[in-house]
Amino acid sequence: MLRLGFDARVVCSRGHLGRPVGLRRQILDAGCGRGVGLVTAGTLHPEASVLGVDLCHASLADARSEIERRKLTNTRVEEVDLMTLEGLDVPDGGFHVIYSSGVLHHLSDPLAGLRNLADVLAPSGVLVLMVYGAIGRRHVKRVSSALAAWIEPGLELSMQLGQARLFVEALAEDSNPDCPWSEAAKMPDTEFADRYLHPLETEYDVPGLFDLVESAGLRFLRWCCPEQWSLDGHLAEGPMRDSIEALPERERFTVIEQIVRPRNMQAYLCQQGNGPRRLPPAEEWDSLSFAVNAEVHFDVGTRSLWCSTRMESVTYVIRGIPAQNLETPILAGAGLILSGQNEPFLGSTLIGALVEDGFSPAEGRQVLGELLRRELIYVPHPADLQ
Ligand SMILES: C[S@@+](CC[C@H](N)C(=O)[O-])C[C@H]1O[C@@H](n2cnc3c(N)ncnc32)[C@H](O)[C@@H]1O
């Protein structure tokens, strides 16, 4: 599985500014921990320079040995405090992608940490941020607040864990699916300690997140998973929904947050001079280069017949959402082509292949639009085509 938001080409394609052509891509994982995301980025982008920084020696040692085991010559780690960035090796022009996943909310001053990262983000760069969501984690907060008040202060972590376990087990109601104590009681120790016994933790709601981003001089580009911020499945189409959709961004997401209650806030941020990408009009797509979104997995269902194989269905999974069908023959045909497509391709190539299958060029162009809308394909920046 690809870690969410870890394909730098897809991430950067969302902003209208691209990295200068010919410049090596520079990636920073700020607070890389044991290197799970770092190693993903290093493996996905052998042409890039990938640096992970963290404060924890044990995590850095684990990350280093994983880098060596995988022989990733483009990836390295350094000990750096995100509160100062002292000793950080900043490339000329800054980093083109910065990942900060599950880190800022543990800093003593998250705003100072984000400002530091903004200072080293390239003008065309994108910062992939994940912080805890306050609304979706209310049930977690109930448990952690109760434990913080109940457990004797100053105990070492293993003792805290023992007491906390007794506490949640006493309150667990296994028959109640919404019981926060049961959820905690079922959790393995490491995750339990990280989630409920973390001494330093700030959670964000939408207004809080937008304030944080703006105060750091950055701009909200989009959510990593826009589908988690959609009213689909919560509110039927109609005037009420239209009125929410018509609100300015911050107000719209503030309303949606209370309805969908996301546990994490995962967003792409950019510099003020960057912003959402607008694509050229459909008439120019023939000569435009597209690529398959690395966050998508296609599945082609076939059936063996007497002496041939027939395609029965083409489904796809994007960002862990349950499989969706490419329901029309032309979409399924395009999906079949994309499932074997590893390199960027010209719009005319896909349209031409669909024309050979009996569809019209106009239908081919419409399909390109639909594939873009579903985010199965994207338009890489010129520097990413080299
Ligand atoms: C929950 S882990 C997330 C690790 C990784 N980003 C991931 O997604 O798997 C948080 C990490 O932030 C690191 N961290 C906390 N404060 C830090 C600081 N001031 N400077 C650098 N790293 C820090 C911790 O050591 C820990 O590895």
The ligand as a Gaussian input file, in Angstrom:
#p B3LYP/6-31G(d) Opt

LIG

0 1
 C        3.729000       9.811000      15.795000
 S        5.373000       9.867000      15.253000
 C        5.139000      10.029000      13.497000
 C        6.281000       9.449000      12.721000
 C        6.146000       9.500000      11.198000
 N        5.977000      10.823000      10.689000
 C        5.028000       8.610000      10.733000
 O        4.054000       9.107000      10.150000
 O        5.131000       7.399000      10.902000
 C        5.922000      11.483000      15.731000
 C        7.412000      11.700000      15.524000
 O        7.727000      13.066000      15.742000
 C        9.007000      13.132000      16.349000
 N        9.170000      14.437000      17.007000
 C        8.471000      14.930000      18.046000
 N        8.959000      16.154000      18.370000
 C        9.975000      16.430000      17.514000
 C       10.864000      17.537000      17.344000
 N       10.794000      18.603000      18.128000
 N       11.778000      17.485000      16.358000
 C       11.862000      16.378000      15.540000
 N       11.047000      15.313000      15.665000
 C       10.119000      15.333000      16.643000
 C        8.949000      11.969000      17.325000
 O       10.247000      11.588000      17.748000
 C        8.259000      10.906000      16.513000
 O        9.176000      10.122000      15.794000

